Amino acid sequence: MTSSPQLVVHRDKELMAQAAAARLITKIVDAQAARGSASVVLTGGRNGNGLLAALGSSPARDAIDWARLDLWWGDERFLPEGDPDRNVTQAREALLDSVPLDPARVHAMPASDGAYGNDADAAAEAYAAELAGAARPENHAEVPSFDVLLLGVGPDTHVASLFPEHPGVRETERMVIGVHGAPKPPPTRISLTLPAIRAAREVWLLAAGEDKAKAAAIALSGTGEIQAPAAGAYGRVRTLWLLDSAAASQLPWDLYPPASP
């Protein structure tokens, strides 16, 4: 089962971040009420970190039971622990260090100076094993059925660290891969694959700024996932594109949502 993308276009990136944060708070609270806990996959980049910062400043953030929230990552730059370019480092600064999370439920991807040294493939296998260990029999893959999986969309249409025409976007079996020779620095990364992404209940793709306009138009125009990885990122229940007006500026009118704020 796949879901056709829904689009929400906001006036600017600040409003987009605030609205996305409010939407995420509601989704986490609802999941915790229904099942006792919630699981979210975080994304890095300016839009992912902007959402986390907006969530941190929201008065509603205390509605979340932070101790019953599992946090995972869609990808990570394979750099030493604490490196300022690592997604987890940026997430801690934007939000995580200021809320009462259970450290055992914050599932950071391995660092390049960790137990697997500079072997990104071994680190990816370890993260895949951690995900598989958290999966339940009713889940749809060897990963949990994440409540929300967040993805930033790159100007080249990449999501996580799955780049156009790169080997990783063609992966159909493994849930997590080491990425080598990435076209943007650093070249070595760890990433969820499209099969892992598609196990999520909801996938939210974030795009703000004029530099994302062409990517959004390409990914939403029916282009294949090998050429436009963002086109292959969808959830089992819902796929939501959250854009600002600049990122939506090249969308054909038949895609543009009629009642976006």
C-alpha positions in Angstrom: 0.0 0.0 0.0 1.3 3.4 -0.9 -0.1 6.9 -0.4 -0.4 9.6 -2.9 1.4 12.7 -1.8 -0.5 15.5 -0.1 1.0 19.1 -0.4 0.8 21.9 2.1 2.4 25.2 1.1 3.2 27.8 3.7 4.1 31.5 3.2 7.7 31.2 4.3 10.2 28.9 5.9 9.6 30.2 9.4 5.9 29.5 9.3 6.5 26.2 7.6 8.8 25.1 10.5 6.3 26.3 13.2 3.4 24.6 11.5 5.4 21.4 10.9 6.4 21.4 14.6 2.8 21.8 15.7 1.8 19.0 13.4 4.5 16.7 14.7 3.6 17.4 18.4 0.0 16.4 17.6 1.1 13.2 15.8 3.4 12.1 18.7 0.8 12.8 21.3 -1.8 10.9 19.4 0.5 7.9 18.8 1.4 7.8 22.5 -2.3 7.9 23.5 -3.0 5.0 21.1 0.0 2.8 21.6 1.8 4.1 24.7 4.9 5.2 22.8 5.9 6.9 19.5 8.7 6.6 17.1 10.1 9.4 14.9 12.9 9.4 12.3 14.8 12.7 12.3 16.4 14.5 9.4 19.3 17.0 9.4 19.8 20.0 7.2 18.4 23.5 7.6 14.8 22.5 7.4 15.1 19.5 9.7 16.9 21.5 12.3 14.5 24.5 11.8 11.6 22.2 12.6 13.4 20.9 15.8 14.2 24.5 16.9 10.5 25.5 16.4 9.4 22.4 18.3 11.7 23.4 21.2 10.2 26.9 21.4 6.6 25.7 21.2 4.5 26.0 24.4 2.9 22.7 23.3 6.1 20.7 23.5 5.4 19.6 27.1 2.3 17.7 25.8 4.8 15.1 24.6 5.8 12.4 27.0 9.5 12.6 26.0 10.4 9.5 28.0 8.1 7.4 25.7 9.6 8.6 22.4 12.0 6.7 20.3 14.2 8.8 18.0 16.0 7.4 15.0 17.9 9.0 12.1 17.4 8.7 8.4 21.0 9.3 7.6 24.2 10.5 9.2 27.5 11.9 8.1 30.2 9.3 9.1 32.3 11.7 11.2 33.7 11.5 14.7 31.4 11.7 17.7 30.5 15.3 18.5 31.5 16.7 15.1 29.4 19.8 14.4 28.5 18.5 11.0 26.8 15.3 12.4 23.1 15.4 12.3 22.8 14.1 15.8 25.1 16.9 17.1 22.9 19.5 15.4 19.7 17.9 16.7 21.0 17.9 20.3 21.8 21.6 20.0 18.4 22.4 18.4 16.2 20.4 20.7 17.3 17.1 22.2 19.5 18.5 25.0 16.6 20.6 26.3 14.0 17.9 26.7 13.8 14.9 29.1 14.4 12.0 26.6 15.3 8.5 27.7 18.9 8.2 26.4 18.3 4.5 25.7 15.6 5.6 23.2 17.8 8.0 21.3 19.2 5.8 18.5 22.1 7.8 17.0 23.9 6.3 14.0 27.5 5.2 14.8 30.3 7.7 14.5 33.6 7.1 12.6 35.5 7.0 15.9 33.2 4.4 17.5 33.2 0.7 17.8 33.3 0.1 14.0 36.2 2.5 13.3 36.1 3.9 9.8 34.1 1.0 8.4 30.9 2.6 7.4 29.5 -0.7 6.1 29.9 -2.4 9.4 28.4 0.6 11.2 25.4 0.4 8.8 24.9 -3.3 9.5 25.0 -2.5 13.3 22.3 0.1 12.9 20.2 -2.2 10.8 20.5 -4.8 13.6 19.3 -2.2 16.1 16.3 -1.3 14.0 15.5 -5.0 13.5 15.7 -5.5 17.2 13.1 -2.8 17.7 10.7 -4.1 15.0 7.6 -6.1 16.0 6.0 -9.0 14.2 3.2 -6.8 13.0 5.6 -4.4 11.4 6.0 -4.3 7.6 9.8 -4.6 7.4 12.9 -5.3 9.5 12.4 -1.9 11.0 9.7 -0.4 13.3 6.6 1.1 11.7 7.8 4.6 12.4 4.9 7.0 13.2 6.6 9.9 11.3 9.7 9.7 9.2 11.1 13.2 8.3 13.2 13.9 5.2 14.7 17.0 3.9 14.8 17.3 0.1 18.1 18.3 -1.5 18.4 20.6 -4.5 19.3 17.5 -6.5 16.2 15.6 -5.2 18.2 13.5 -2.8 16.6 12.3 0.5 18.5 10.9 3.5 21.9 10.1 1.8 20.3 8.5 -1.3 21.5 10.5 -4.3 20.3 10.4 -7.9 21.8 7.5 -9.9 23.9 6.5 -6.9 24.1 2.9 -5.9 22.2 3.4 -2.7 19.0 4.5 -4.3 18.8 1.1 -6.1 19.1 -0.9 -2.9 16.0 -3.1 -2.5 17.1 -5.6 0.3 19.1 -3.9 3.0 17.5 -1.4 5.4 20.7 0.6 6.1 23.7 1.1 3.9 27.1 2.7 4.0 27.4 5.4 1.4 30.7 6.0 -0.3 31.6 8.7 -2.8 28.6 10.9 -2.0 28.4 13.9 -4.4 28.3 16.3 -1.5 30.7 16.3 1.5 31.4 14.4 3.5 31.7 11.5 0.9 31.1 8.7 3.5 27.8 8.4 5.2 25.2 6.0 6.6 21.7 6.0 5.3 18.3 4.3 5.5 17.2 2.9 2.2 14.0 3.4 0.3 12.5 0.1 1.7 13.2 1.3 5.2 11.7 4.7 4.5 8.6 3.1 3.0 7.9 1.1 6.2 6.9 4.3 8.0 3.3 5.1 8.6 3.8 8.6 7.5 6.7 10.2 5.5 7.0 14.0 5.6 9.2 15.7 3.1 10.4 19.2 3.9 11.5 21.7 1.3 12.0 25.4 1.8 13.7 28.0 -0.3 14.1 28.8 -4.0 17.0 26.3 -4.3 14.5 23.5 -3.6 11.9 24.6 -6.2 13.2 22.6 -9.1 13.7 19.5 -7.0 10.2 19.6 -5.7 8.8 20.0 -9.2 10.9 17.1 -10.6 10.1 14.7 -7.7 6.3 15.4 -7.9 6.1 15.3 -11.7 6.3 11.5 -12.0 10.1 11.2 -12.4 11.5 7.8 -11.4 13.2 7.3 -8.0 16.5 6.5 -9.6 16.7 9.9 -11.1 14.8 11.6 -8.3 15.1 9.7 -5.0 12.5 12.0 -3.3 10.0 10.5 -5.7 10.5 7.1 -4.1 10.0 8.3 -0.5 6.4 7.6 0.6 4.6 6.3 3.6 2.2 3.4 4.0 -0.6 5.6 5.3 0.4 9.2 4.3 3.0 11.1 2.3 3.1 14.8 3.1 5.1 17.4 1.3 5.6 20.5 3.5 6.8 23.4 1.5 7.2 27.2 1.6 6.0 29.3 -1.3 9.5 29.6 -2.7 10.0 25.8 -2.9 6.5 25.5 -4.4 7.1 28.2 -7.0 7.8 25.8 -9.9 5.0 23.2 -9.2 2.4 22.9 -12.0 -0.9 24.3 -11.0 -2.6 21.0 -11.1 -0.4 19.9 -8.1 -0.7 23.1 -6.2 -3.0 22.7 -3.2 -6.0 25.0 -3.5 -6.3 26.0 0.2 -2.8 26.2 1.5 -2.2 28.9 4.2 
